[in-house]
Amino acid sequence: MFLDIKLGLLWAFLAGLFFEQALTPGWILAGVIFALLPDIDFWIEYAERGTVGGKVIGAHRSLLHNPIPYIPAALFVGTFFGPAWMTLFALGVFGHFAHDLSGMGYGIRIFWPFSDRWYKLFSGKDGGIRYDFDHLVVSWSPEEMKTLVAERGNDNWIQEDLRYIYEHRLSIFLKLLALLVGIGALVAILPL
């Protein structure tokens, strides 16, 4: 989530530069909201189950983490709000999917509704991270994913992530602050 927030800030800055869009609070907030948009399904699952993920596949990463339906949404945004907003929307949402395709988690269903297969980059079939070209892309059928999550899912991943964030809060805060200062410095020296 914190990476998505940082990416939303970055997308707002880059799209703002490209389209000569003023970096208003609304524009920057929109970049962050677009980058977090697919994670609404996290809160839906939490409301339904009182937890997210673990040893079952719930709404998170299966309800709103499907890229293809966002293509007409991006075109809608472009039609009614213009190309700058469409670009910011697309960078935010599809950047989120690029992030979810690697690292923690079990990837996403890239080709849904045409295929129910889950895909992840740099992973083994066990879901573990493998940064080499032998493990560039892995995919699972819905049945394989259900088995994988039941075997390897972590019912305490939220608490462990929050503990990590708490233990590294100063480092995380300083990285976010550095990003904001960097964006502010670029805004100050570059003509917009």
Backbone as numpy.savetxt, mean C-alpha at the origin, in Angstrom:
# Nx Ny Nz CAx CAy CAz Cx Cy Cz
1.74 0.59 6.75 0.91 1.78 6.75 1.78 3.04 6.75
2.85 3.04 7.60 3.70 4.23 7.63 4.44 4.43 6.31
4.82 3.33 5.67 5.45 3.45 4.36 4.46 4.04 3.36
3.20 3.62 3.43 2.19 4.16 2.52 1.97 5.65 2.75
2.03 6.09 4.01 1.89 7.52 4.30 3.06 8.29 3.68
4.27 7.77 3.88 5.44 8.44 3.31 5.37 8.46 1.78
4.93 7.35 1.20 4.80 7.32 -0.26 3.73 8.30 -0.74
2.62 8.41 0.00 1.58 9.38 -0.36 2.12 10.80 -0.37
2.97 11.13 0.61 3.60 12.45 0.64 4.52 12.63 -0.58
5.28 11.60 -0.87 6.19 11.66 -2.01 5.42 11.81 -3.33
4.35 11.02 -3.50 3.56 11.10 -4.74 2.96 12.50 -4.89
2.46 13.07 -3.78 1.88 14.41 -3.85 2.93 15.41 -4.31
4.13 15.28 -3.77 5.21 16.20 -4.15 5.57 16.02 -5.63
5.80 14.76 -6.05 6.24 14.52 -7.44 5.16 14.89 -8.45
3.91 14.47 -8.19 2.83 14.82 -9.11 2.61 16.33 -9.12
2.77 16.97 -7.95 2.64 18.42 -7.87 3.68 19.13 -8.73
4.92 18.63 -8.67 5.98 19.21 -9.50 5.68 19.02 -10.98
5.32 17.81 -11.34 5.09 17.49 -12.75 3.94 18.32 -13.33
2.84 18.45 -12.59 1.66 19.15 -13.08 1.62 20.62 -12.64
2.71 21.07 -12.01 2.76 22.45 -11.49 1.55 22.74 -10.61
1.23 21.78 -9.78 0.11 21.85 -8.84 0.65 22.39 -7.51
-0.01 23.39 -6.96 0.42 23.92 -5.66 0.32 22.84 -4.59
1.32 22.79 -3.74 1.33 21.79 -2.67 0.51 22.29 -1.48
-0.79 22.32 -1.68 -1.70 22.75 -0.62 -1.91 21.60 0.37
-2.37 21.91 1.57 -2.67 20.83 2.50 -3.67 19.81 1.93
-4.64 20.27 1.17 -5.62 19.36 0.56 -4.98 18.41 -0.44
-4.07 18.93 -1.25 -3.37 18.11 -2.24 -2.51 17.05 -1.54
-1.77 17.48 -0.54 -0.90 16.56 0.20 -1.73 15.52 0.94
-2.81 15.95 1.58 -3.69 15.01 2.28 -4.30 14.02 1.29
-4.67 14.48 0.10 -5.22 13.58 -0.91 -4.20 12.52 -1.30
-2.93 12.90 -1.43 -1.88 11.93 -1.74 -1.79 10.84 -0.69
-1.87 11.23 0.57 -1.82 10.25 1.67 -3.08 9.38 1.66
-4.24 9.99 1.49 -5.50 9.22 1.47 -5.51 8.23 0.32
-5.08 8.64 -0.86 -5.05 7.72 -2.00 -4.09 6.56 -1.74
-2.96 6.84 -1.10 -1.99 5.79 -0.80 -2.52 4.81 0.25
-3.41 5.27 1.10 -3.98 4.40 2.15 -5.31 3.78 1.75
-5.89 4.23 0.64 -7.23 3.79 0.24 -7.44 2.28 0.25
-6.55 1.48 -0.32 -6.81 0.03 -0.30 -6.87 -0.56 1.11
-6.27 0.10 2.09 -6.27 -0.44 3.45 -7.57 -0.18 4.21
-8.57 0.40 3.55 -9.88 0.50 4.19 -10.37 -0.90 4.54
-9.99 -1.89 3.72 -10.44 -3.25 4.02 -9.83 -3.80 5.32
-8.71 -3.23 5.78 -8.16 -3.57 7.09 -9.20 -3.26 8.17
-9.76 -2.05 8.09 -10.72 -1.61 9.11 -12.05 -2.34 8.99
-12.42 -2.73 7.77 -13.64 -3.53 7.58 -13.47 -4.87 8.27
-12.33 -5.53 8.04 -12.10 -6.82 8.69 -12.02 -6.66 10.21
-11.38 -5.60 10.67 -11.27 -5.39 12.10 -12.66 -5.20 12.72
-13.53 -4.47 12.05 -14.89 -4.26 12.55 -15.68 -5.57 12.57
-15.46 -6.42 11.57 -16.18 -7.69 11.49 -15.68 -8.73 12.49
-14.34 -8.84 12.63 -13.76 -9.93 13.40 -13.11 -9.50 14.71
-12.84 -8.21 14.88 -12.14 -7.75 16.06 -10.64 -7.93 15.96
-10.17 -8.44 14.84 -8.75 -8.59 14.55 -8.59 -8.62 13.05
-7.35 -8.69 12.58 -7.09 -8.71 11.15 -6.05 -9.77 10.86
-6.30 -10.54 9.83 -5.31 -11.52 9.38 -5.17 -12.68 10.33
-3.93 -12.99 10.63 -3.67 -14.15 11.47 -3.74 -15.42 10.65
-4.52 -16.35 11.12 -4.59 -17.67 10.49 -5.81 -17.84 9.57
-6.45 -16.73 9.23 -7.58 -16.77 8.29 -7.43 -15.64 7.28
-8.05 -15.83 6.12 -8.09 -14.76 5.11 -9.42 -14.04 5.29
-9.34 -12.80 5.72 -10.54 -11.99 5.89 -10.63 -10.96 4.78
-11.26 -9.83 5.10 -11.46 -8.78 4.11 -10.15 -8.11 3.70
-9.21 -7.99 4.67 -7.97 -7.27 4.37 -7.16 -8.02 3.31
-6.74 -7.29 2.32 -5.99 -7.77 1.15 -6.81 -8.69 0.26
-8.10 -8.79 0.48 -8.91 -9.55 -0.47 -10.10 -8.74 -0.96
-10.54 -7.75 -0.20 -11.71 -6.97 -0.60 -11.33 -5.78 -1.50
-10.43 -4.94 -1.03 -10.06 -3.72 -1.78 -8.64 -3.74 -2.31
-7.95 -4.86 -2.19 -6.58 -4.98 -2.66 -6.51 -5.67 -4.02
-7.38 -5.30 -4.91 -7.43 -5.85 -6.26 -7.27 -4.69 -7.24
-6.15 -4.62 -7.95 -5.84 -3.44 -8.77 -6.81 -3.14 -9.91
-7.31 -4.14 -10.60 -8.09 -3.89 -11.82 -9.31 -2.98 -11.59
-10.08 -3.14 -10.52 -11.22 -2.23 -10.31 -10.82 -0.76 -10.12
-9.57 -0.51 -9.78 -9.13 0.87 -9.60 -8.85 1.57 -10.94
-8.74 0.82 -12.01 -8.49 1.45 -13.32 -9.68 2.33 -13.72
-10.93 1.82 -13.69 -12.04 2.73 -14.00 -12.19 3.85 -12.96
-11.82 3.57 -11.70 -11.89 4.62 -10.69 -10.91 5.74 -11.03
-9.70 5.37 -11.49 -8.72 6.39 -11.89 -9.22 7.18 -13.08
-9.84 6.50 -14.04 -10.40 7.21 -15.20 -11.53 8.15 -14.78
-12.33 7.74 -13.82 -13.39 8.59 -13.29 -12.79 9.86 -12.67
-11.77 9.67 -11.84 -11.10 10.81 -11.21 -10.53 11.73 -12.28
-9.90 11.15 -13.30 -9.34 11.95 -14.38 -10.38 12.72 -15.15
-11.52 12.08 -15.39 -12.60 12.72 -16.15 -13.17 13.91 -15.40
-13.38 13.77 -14.10 -14.07 14.82 -13.35 -13.14 15.80 -12.63
-11.89 15.40 -12.40 -11.00 16.27 -11.65 -9.72 16.62 -12.39
-9.46 15.99 -13.52 -8.31 16.33 -14.34 -7.15 15.35 -14.20
-6.20 15.49 -15.12 -5.08 14.55 -15.16 -4.17 14.60 -13.94
-4.02 15.75 -13.31 -3.16 15.82 -12.12 -3.74 14.96 -11.00
-5.05 15.08 -10.79 -5.69 14.29 -9.73 -5.72 12.81 -10.09
-5.91 12.50 -11.36 -5.89 11.09 -11.77 -4.50 10.50 -11.53
-3.47 11.25 -11.84 -2.11 10.77 -11.63 -1.83 10.57 -10.15
-2.24 11.52 -9.32 -2.04 11.39 -7.88 -2.78 10.17 -7.36
-4.01 9.97 -7.81 -4.80 8.80 -7.41 -4.09 7.51 -7.83
-3.67 7.44 -9.08 -3.04 6.22 -9.61 -1.71 5.95 -8.88
-0.90 6.98 -8.68 0.36 6.77 -7.97 0.11 6.27 -6.55
-0.86 6.86 -5.87 -1.16 6.45 -4.50 -1.65 5.02 -4.42
-2.66 4.69 -5.20 -3.26 3.35 -5.13 -2.31 2.28 -5.67
-1.78 2.50 -6.86 -0.93 1.46 -7.46 0.44 1.38 -6.78
0.90 2.49 -6.20 2.10 2.44 -5.37 1.86 1.58 -4.14
0.67 1.67 -3.57 0.30 0.82 -2.43 0.36 -0.65 -2.84
-0.15 -0.96 -4.01 -0.13 -2.36 -4.47 1.29 -2.83 -4.72
2.14 -1.96 -5.26 3.54 -2.34 -5.49 4.21 -2.67 -4.15
3.90 -1.88 -3.15 4.44 -2.13 -1.80 3.92 -3.45 -1.25
2.64 -3.73 -1.42 2.05 -4.96 -0.88 2.46 -6.21 -1.66
3.00 -6.04 -2.85 3.47 -7.19 -3.62 4.80 -7.74 -3.10
5.47 -6.98 -2.27 6.76 -7.44 -1.75 6.79 -7.22 -0.25
7.75 -7.85 0.39 7.90 -7.65 1.83 6.90 -8.46 2.63
6.41 -7.85 3.70 5.52 -8.53 4.64 4.18 -8.87 3.99
3.61 -9.98 4.36 2.30 -10.37 3.87 2.40 -11.38 2.75
1.26 -11.69 2.19 1.17 -12.74 1.17 0.77 -12.22 -0.20
1.07 -10.95 -0.46 0.81 -10.41 -1.77 -0.65 -10.02 -1.98
-1.03 -9.93 -3.26 -2.39 -9.52 -3.63 -2.86 -10.30 -4.84
-4.16 -10.19 -5.11 -4.74 -10.84 -6.29 -4.72 -9.81 -7.44
-3.62 -9.79 -8.16 -3.40 -8.78 -9.20 -4.48 -8.81 -10.29
-4.88 -9.99 -10.70 -5.75 -10.11 -11.88 -7.22 -10.35 -11.53
-7.60 -10.19 -10.25 -9.01 -10.34 -9.90 -9.79 -9.24 -10.60
-10.92 -9.48 -11.20 -11.86 -10.60 -11.09 -11.64 -11.72 -12.11
-10.56 -11.63 -12.90 -10.32 -12.63 -13.93 -9.61 -13.87 -13.38
-8.93 -13.71 -12.26 -8.23 -14.82 -11.63 -8.23 -14.60 -10.12
-8.38 -15.67 -9.36 -8.34 -15.60 -7.91 -6.96 -15.89 -7.34
-5.95 -16.04 -8.20 -4.59 -16.36 -7.72 -3.99 -15.15 -7.02
-3.23 -15.42 -5.98 -2.49 -14.42 -5.23 -1.06 -14.38 -5.77
-0.48 -13.20 -5.86 0.88 -13.03 -6.37 1.72 -12.23 -5.38
3.01 -12.57 -5.34 3.95 -11.83 -4.51 5.31 -11.85 -5.20
6.05 -10.77 -5.07 7.40 -10.67 -5.62 8.42 -11.05 -4.55
9.51 -11.64 -4.98 10.62 -11.99 -4.10 10.17 -12.79 -2.89
9.54 -13.91 -3.17 9.02 -14.76 -2.11 9.17 -16.22 -2.47
9.23 -17.06 -1.46 9.14 -18.49 -1.67 7.70 -18.92 -1.55
7.41 -20.15 -1.89 6.04 -20.66 -1.76 5.59 -20.67 -0.30
6.56 -20.60 0.63 6.22 -20.55 2.06 5.85 -19.15 2.52
5.88 -18.16 1.60 5.53 -16.78 1.94 6.69 -15.97 2.47
7.83 -16.61 2.70 8.99 -15.90 3.23 9.66 -15.05 2.17
10.31 -13.99 2.61 10.98 -13.06 1.71 12.26 -13.69 1.18
12.45 -13.63 -0.15 13.65 -14.15 -0.80 14.06 -13.15 -1.88
15.04 -12.33 -1.60 15.46 -11.30 -2.56 16.49 -11.85 -3.54
16.03 -12.69 -4.45 16.88 -13.18 -5.53 15.98 -13.46 -6.74
16.60 -13.59 -7.90 15.82 -13.74 -9.13 15.20 -15.12 -9.27
15.63 -16.09 -8.47 14.98 -17.40 -8.48 13.59 -17.34 -7.87
13.34 -16.27 -7.11 12.06 -16.12 -6.42 11.39 -14.80 -6.82
11.55 -14.43 -8.07 11.03 -13.14 -8.52 9.51 -13.04 -8.36
8.78 -14.05 -8.81 7.32 -14.04 -8.70 6.86 -15.40 -8.21
5.97 -15.39 -7.25 5.34 -16.62 -6.79 3.83 -16.37 -6.78
3.07 -17.43 -6.99 1.62 -17.27 -6.91 1.02 -18.48 -6.21
-0.15 -18.24 -5.66 -0.88 -19.28 -4.95 -2.32 -19.30 -5.42
-2.88 -20.49 -5.52 -4.32 -20.62 -5.76 -5.04 -20.25 -4.46
-6.33 -20.01 -4.51 -7.06 -19.72 -3.27 -6.90 -20.84 -2.23
-6.89 -22.09 -2.68 -6.75 -23.21 -1.74 -5.35 -23.21 -1.12
-4.33 -22.97 -1.95 -2.96 -22.91 -1.43 -2.80 -21.75 -0.45
-3.41 -20.62 -0.76 -3.32 -19.46 0.12 -3.99 -19.75 1.46
-5.13 -20.37 1.41 -5.85 -20.70 2.66 -4.98 -21.61 3.54
-4.34 -22.61 2.93 -3.46 -23.53 3.67 -2.24 -22.78 4.21
-1.62 -21.94 3.37 -0.44 -21.18 3.78 -0.75 -20.29 4.97
-1.85 -19.57 4.90 -2.22 -18.65 5.98 -2.54 -19.43 7.25
-3.22 -20.56 7.12 -3.54 -21.38 8.30 -2.27 -21.91 8.96
-1.27 -22.25 8.14 -0.02 -22.81 8.68 0.93 -21.73 9.19
1.05 -20.64 8.44 2.09 -19.65 8.74 1.56 -18.32 9.27
0.25 -18.13 9.26 -0.30 -16.86 9.71 0.05 -16.58 11.17
0.19 -15.31 11.49 0.56 -14.90 12.84 -0.60 -14.13 13.44
-1.27 -14.74 14.42 -2.40 -14.08 15.06 -2.00 -12.83 15.84
-0.72 -12.67 16.11 -0.24 -11.54 16.91 0.54 -10.52 16.08
0.38 -10.53 14.76 1.19 -9.66 13.93 0.92 -8.18 14.20
-0.31 -7.81 14.54 -0.61 -6.40 14.79 0.14 -5.94 16.05
0.05 -6.73 17.12 0.75 -6.37 18.35 2.26 -6.31 18.11
2.79 -7.24 17.34 4.23 -7.25 17.06 4.64 -6.03 16.23
3.81 -5.67 15.25 4.11 -4.47 14.46 4.04 -3.22 15.33
3.01 -3.13 16.17 2.88 -1.97 17.05 4.04 -1.91 18.04
4.46 -3.05 18.56 5.61 -3.09 19.47 6.86 -2.59 18.74
7.05 -3.04 17.50 8.20 -2.59 16.72 8.14 -1.08 16.51
6.97 -0.59 16.14 6.82 0.85 15.92 7.10 1.61 17.21
6.57 1.11 18.34 6.80 1.77 19.62 8.29 1.77 19.97
8.94 0.63 19.78 10.36 0.52 20.12 11.24 1.36 19.19
10.77 1.60 17.97 11.55 2.36 16.99 10.90 3.69 16.64
10.04 4.18 17.53 9.26 5.38 17.24 10.13 6.60 16.93
11.23 6.76 17.64 12.09 7.91 17.38 12.68 7.82 15.98
13.16 6.65 15.60 13.73 6.44 14.27 12.67 6.69 13.19
11.47 6.16 13.39 10.38 6.33 12.43 10.00 7.81 12.33
9.88 8.47 13.49 9.54 9.89 13.51 10.59 10.71 12.78
11.87 10.41 13.04 12.94 11.17 12.41 12.97 10.96 10.89
12.68 9.74 10.44 12.63 9.49 9.00 11.49 10.26 8.35
10.32 10.26 9.00 9.19 11.01 8.47 9.48 12.50 8.49
10.08 12.98 9.58 10.45 14.38 9.67 11.46 14.76 8.59
12.44 13.89 8.35 13.44 14.16 7.31 12.78 14.24 5.94
11.81 13.36 5.68 11.09 13.40 4.40 10.34 14.72 4.27
9.64 15.13 5.32 8.88 16.37 5.27 9.79 17.59 5.11
10.92 17.59 5.82 11.88 18.69 5.69 12.45 18.71 4.27
12.76 17.53 3.73 13.27 17.45 2.36 12.28 17.99 1.35
11.02 17.60 1.50 9.98 18.10 0.60 9.84 19.62 0.78
9.84 20.08 2.02 9.75 21.53 2.28 10.91 22.29 1.67
12.12 21.73 1.77 13.29 22.41 1.20 13.19 22.46 -0.32
12.74 21.36 -0.93 12.58 21.37 -2.39 11.51 22.36 -2.82
10.42 22.42 -2.07 9.35 23.38 -2.40 9.89 24.81 -2.30
10.75 25.05 -1.29 11.28 26.39 -1.08 12.24 26.81 -2.20
13.00 25.85 -2.76 14.01 26.23 -3.76 13.54 26.07 -5.19
12.52 25.24 -5.42 12.04 25.05 -6.78 10.84 25.93 -7.05
10.80 26.56 -8.20 9.61 27.37 -8.53 8.44 26.48 -8.88
7.31 26.72 -8.24 6.11 25.93 -8.55 5.07 26.77 -9.24
